Amino acid sequence: MELPLPEEDAEITQLINAIYLKYNYDFRNYSKASQKRRIEQAISQLKCKSMADLQSKVLQDSALFMQLLQYLTIPVSEMFRDPSYFRSIREHVAPILSTYPSLKIWVAGCSTGEEAYSLAILLKEEGLLERSLIYATDINPVSLEKAKKGVFALEKMPQYTENYLAAGGKGQLEDYYTGAYGGALFDKTLAEKITFSDHSLATDTVFSETHFVSCRNVVIYFNKTLQNRAYGLFHESLCRRGFLGLGHKESLDFSAFSGQFEAIVKKDKLFRKRE
């Protein structure tokens, strides 16, 4: 016999189910602890009296739902985040990718686009960008619109430059952007190789065969069921002996796909699909 959910957990489940039915955004298999923190923050910031008040207003106002979506998806990123990850891609993945006549890269959960542009710069410096297509996907349309513009806060460039150099950058990050009006506009030759599109790891299927999938700091917010679904999509998408990169707190251990990948650089969570 299942024990009844605590009242607050039941309210969260009701809200998440209502969002799915109304807007077709599926957060049902996201970590409940993470959802609770984000929803509590949204209740405060969106001036709602309670969980029930938030649900009532969100179901009546699609604009308010889009505001809530910013809390549920946490659109936070930075260029060359965890520099050793990108250095390992340069040293261990790029040389093998260079043997293919054309390349498809999937950045799943791309947020506002910083990682996609970081990978584009890395591929350019390794002589691979011209033959590459980067698919950058996310469920948040606001984040995707920001990503498409390729404009990031100029004040963040010193940190991004530090990351870039630590990641093995072969030039200067400023070579890739133009600063104006407090923003850094990145080179259009990078954007031309990136396709930003809507895709949900919770509900959508694989859309292309890829050589490298990078999905970092996304599945950590999923429960075990959804983690396995995401790993299954990555495994299905990857070509023979393709590569997978995860966030530093994420792991394939104890998942349904732990035996389907081998670690290439374990500390940087880079894996390769087994035969």
C-alpha positions as CSV (number, residue, x, y, z in Angstrom):
1,M,0.0,0.0,0.0
2,E,1.4,3.4,-1.1
3,L,1.6,6.1,1.5
4,P,-0.1,9.4,0.6
5,L,2.2,12.2,-0.5
6,P,2.8,15.1,1.9
7,E,0.4,18.0,1.1
8,E,3.1,20.2,-0.4
9,D,4.5,17.3,-2.6
10,A,0.9,16.6,-3.8
11,E,0.4,20.2,-4.7
12,I,3.7,20.2,-6.7
13,T,2.6,17.0,-8.5
14,Q,-0.8,18.6,-9.3
15,L,0.9,21.8,-10.6
16,I,3.3,19.8,-12.8
17,N,0.5,17.6,-14.2
18,A,-1.6,20.7,-14.9
19,I,1.3,22.3,-16.8
20,Y,1.7,19.1,-18.9
21,L,-2.0,19.0,-19.8
22,K,-2.3,22.7,-20.6
23,Y,1.1,23.5,-22.2
24,N,2.6,20.1,-23.1
25,Y,5.8,20.8,-21.1
26,D,6.6,17.6,-19.3
27,F,8.3,18.0,-15.9
28,R,6.7,15.0,-14.3
29,N,10.0,13.0,-14.0
30,Y,12.2,15.9,-12.8
31,S,13.7,15.7,-9.4
32,K,11.0,16.7,-6.8
33,A,13.6,18.3,-4.5
34,S,14.9,20.5,-7.2
35,Q,11.3,21.4,-8.4
36,K,10.3,22.3,-4.9
37,R,13.1,24.9,-4.5
38,R,12.4,26.5,-7.9
39,I,8.6,26.6,-7.4
40,E,9.0,28.2,-4.0
41,Q,11.2,30.8,-5.5
42,A,8.7,31.4,-8.3
43,I,5.8,31.8,-5.8
44,S,7.8,34.6,-4.1
45,Q,9.1,36.4,-7.2
46,L,5.8,36.1,-9.1
47,K,3.8,37.5,-6.2
48,C,1.6,34.5,-5.7
49,K,0.0,33.7,-2.3
50,S,0.4,29.9,-2.5
51,M,1.0,26.9,-4.8
52,A,-2.7,26.8,-5.6
53,D,-2.6,30.5,-6.5
54,L,0.4,30.0,-8.8
55,Q,-1.3,27.1,-10.5
56,S,-4.6,29.1,-11.0
57,K,-2.8,32.1,-12.5
58,V,-0.4,30.1,-14.7
59,L,-3.2,28.1,-16.3
60,Q,-5.1,31.3,-17.1
61,D,-2.1,33.3,-18.3
62,S,0.4,31.9,-20.8
63,A,2.7,34.9,-20.3
64,L,3.0,34.0,-16.6
65,F,3.7,30.4,-17.5
66,M,6.7,31.6,-19.6
67,Q,7.9,33.4,-16.6
68,L,7.5,30.3,-14.5
69,L,9.4,28.3,-17.2
70,Q,12.5,30.4,-16.5
71,Y,12.5,29.0,-12.9
72,L,11.7,25.4,-13.9
73,T,14.5,25.2,-16.5
74,I,17.2,27.4,-14.8
75,P,18.8,29.0,-17.9
76,V,22.3,29.4,-16.5
77,S,25.5,28.7,-18.4
78,E,28.9,30.2,-19.2
79,M,31.4,29.8,-22.1
80,F,34.0,27.1,-21.7
81,R,32.4,26.1,-18.4
82,D,34.7,23.6,-16.6
83,P,37.7,24.3,-18.9
84,S,39.3,20.8,-18.5
85,Y,36.2,19.3,-20.2
86,F,36.9,21.3,-23.3
87,R,40.6,20.7,-23.1
88,S,39.9,16.9,-23.0
89,I,37.6,17.3,-26.1
90,R,40.6,19.0,-27.9
91,E,43.0,16.3,-26.9
92,H,40.9,13.1,-27.0
93,V,37.8,13.7,-29.1
94,A,38.7,16.2,-31.8
95,P,41.6,14.0,-33.3
96,I,39.1,11.2,-33.9
97,L,36.3,13.5,-35.1
98,S,38.8,14.8,-37.7
99,T,38.8,11.4,-39.4
100,Y,35.1,11.9,-40.5
101,P,34.3,13.8,-43.8
102,S,31.4,15.6,-42.1
103,L,30.3,16.0,-38.4
104,K,27.1,16.4,-36.5
105,I,27.3,17.6,-32.9
106,W,24.3,17.7,-30.5
107,V,24.3,20.1,-27.5
108,A,21.3,18.9,-25.6
109,G,19.9,21.4,-23.0
110,C,21.9,24.3,-24.6
111,S,20.3,27.0,-22.5
112,T,21.3,30.5,-23.8
113,G,23.9,29.1,-26.2
114,E,27.3,29.6,-24.4
115,E,28.3,25.9,-24.7
116,A,27.3,25.7,-28.4
117,Y,29.4,28.8,-29.2
118,S,32.3,27.4,-27.1
119,L,32.2,24.1,-29.1
120,A,32.0,26.1,-32.4
121,I,35.2,28.0,-31.4
122,L,37.0,24.8,-30.4
123,L,36.0,23.1,-33.7
124,K,37.1,26.1,-35.7
125,E,40.5,26.1,-34.0
126,E,40.9,22.4,-34.7
127,G,40.0,22.9,-38.4
128,L,36.7,21.0,-38.1
129,L,34.0,23.7,-38.1
130,E,33.6,24.0,-41.9
131,R,32.5,20.3,-42.1
132,S,30.4,20.5,-38.9
133,L,26.8,21.1,-38.0
134,I,26.0,21.8,-34.3
135,Y,22.4,21.0,-33.2
136,A,21.7,23.0,-30.0
137,T,18.4,22.2,-28.4
138,D,16.4,23.3,-25.4
139,I,12.8,23.3,-24.2
140,N,12.9,27.0,-23.2
141,P,12.0,29.3,-26.1
142,V,13.2,32.4,-24.3
143,S,16.7,30.9,-23.9
144,L,16.7,29.7,-27.5
145,E,15.9,33.3,-28.7
146,K,18.8,34.6,-26.7
147,A,21.1,31.9,-28.0
148,K,20.2,32.7,-31.7
149,K,21.3,36.3,-31.2
150,G,24.8,35.2,-30.1
151,V,25.1,38.2,-27.8
152,F,26.5,37.8,-24.3
153,A,27.2,40.3,-21.5
154,L,30.4,42.1,-22.1
155,E,31.1,42.1,-18.4
156,K,31.3,38.3,-18.5
157,M,34.1,38.3,-21.1
158,P,37.0,38.4,-18.7
159,Q,35.8,35.2,-17.0
160,Y,35.0,33.6,-20.3
161,T,38.4,34.5,-21.6
162,E,40.0,32.9,-18.5
163,N,38.0,29.8,-19.2
164,Y,38.9,29.8,-22.9
165,L,42.6,30.0,-22.2
166,A,42.4,27.3,-19.5
167,A,40.6,25.1,-22.0
168,G,43.5,25.3,-24.4
169,G,42.4,28.2,-26.6
170,K,44.8,28.8,-29.4
171,G,44.2,32.5,-29.8
172,Q,42.3,35.2,-28.0
173,L,38.6,35.0,-27.3
174,E,38.2,38.6,-28.3
175,D,39.1,37.5,-31.8
176,Y,35.6,35.9,-32.0
177,Y,33.4,38.8,-30.9
178,T,32.7,42.5,-31.3
179,G,31.9,44.6,-28.3
180,A,29.1,47.2,-28.4
181,Y,26.6,48.7,-26.0
182,G,27.5,46.4,-23.2
183,G,27.2,43.3,-25.3
184,A,29.6,40.9,-27.0
185,L,28.3,39.9,-30.4
186,F,29.9,36.7,-31.6
187,D,31.1,36.1,-35.1
188,K,28.4,35.1,-37.6
189,T,30.6,32.4,-39.1
190,L,30.1,30.6,-35.8
191,A,26.3,31.0,-35.7
192,E,26.0,29.8,-39.3
193,K,27.2,26.4,-38.1
194,I,24.7,26.2,-35.2
195,T,21.0,25.2,-35.6
196,F,19.0,26.2,-32.5
197,S,15.8,24.3,-32.0
198,D,13.2,23.1,-29.5
199,H,13.6,19.6,-28.2
200,S,12.5,17.9,-25.0
201,L,14.4,15.0,-23.6
202,A,11.2,14.0,-21.7
203,T,8.9,13.7,-24.7
204,D,10.7,14.0,-28.1
205,T,12.6,11.4,-30.1
206,V,16.0,11.3,-31.8
207,F,16.1,13.6,-34.8
208,S,19.6,12.9,-36.3
209,E,22.6,10.6,-36.2
210,T,25.4,12.4,-34.4
211,H,29.1,11.9,-33.7
212,F,29.3,13.7,-30.4
213,V,26.6,14.5,-27.8
214,S,27.3,17.0,-25.1
215,C,24.6,17.2,-22.4
216,R,25.9,18.8,-19.2
217,N,24.2,19.8,-16.0
218,V,20.8,18.7,-17.3
219,V,20.1,15.0,-16.4
220,I,21.2,15.8,-12.8
221,Y,17.7,17.4,-12.5
222,F,15.9,14.2,-13.8
223,N,14.7,11.3,-11.8
224,K,16.1,7.8,-12.6
225,T,13.3,7.1,-15.2
226,L,14.0,10.2,-17.2
227,Q,17.7,9.9,-16.9
228,N,17.5,6.5,-18.6
229,R,15.2,7.9,-21.3
230,A,17.8,10.7,-22.0
231,Y,20.7,8.3,-22.0
232,G,18.7,6.1,-24.4
233,L,18.2,9.0,-26.8
234,F,21.9,9.8,-26.7
235,H,22.9,6.2,-27.3
236,E,20.4,5.9,-30.2
237,S,21.5,9.2,-31.7
238,L,25.3,8.4,-31.6
239,C,26.9,6.8,-34.6
240,R,29.1,3.8,-34.2
241,R,31.8,4.6,-31.5
242,G,30.4,8.1,-31.1
243,F,31.2,10.3,-28.0
244,L,29.1,11.5,-25.1
245,G,30.0,14.3,-22.6
246,L,28.2,14.8,-19.3
247,G,28.4,17.4,-16.5
248,H,30.9,16.8,-13.7
249,K,28.2,15.8,-11.2
250,E,26.5,13.4,-13.6
251,S,27.2,9.7,-14.2
252,L,26.2,6.7,-16.2
253,D,26.9,4.5,-13.2
254,F,23.8,2.6,-12.1
255,S,21.9,3.6,-15.2
256,A,20.5,1.2,-17.7
257,F,23.2,2.3,-20.1
258,S,26.3,2.0,-17.9
259,G,27.6,-1.0,-19.9
260,Q,26.9,0.7,-23.3
261,F,29.7,3.3,-22.9
262,E,33.3,3.3,-21.9
263,A,35.0,6.2,-20.2
264,I,37.6,8.1,-22.3
265,V,38.4,10.8,-19.7
266,K,36.6,9.8,-16.5
267,K,37.3,12.9,-14.5
268,D,35.8,15.1,-17.3
269,K,32.9,12.7,-17.9
270,L,33.7,12.0,-21.5
271,F,32.5,8.6,-22.8
272,R,32.5,6.6,-26.0
273,K,29.8,4.3,-27.3
274,R,30.8,0.7,-27.2
275,E,30.7,-1.6,-30.2
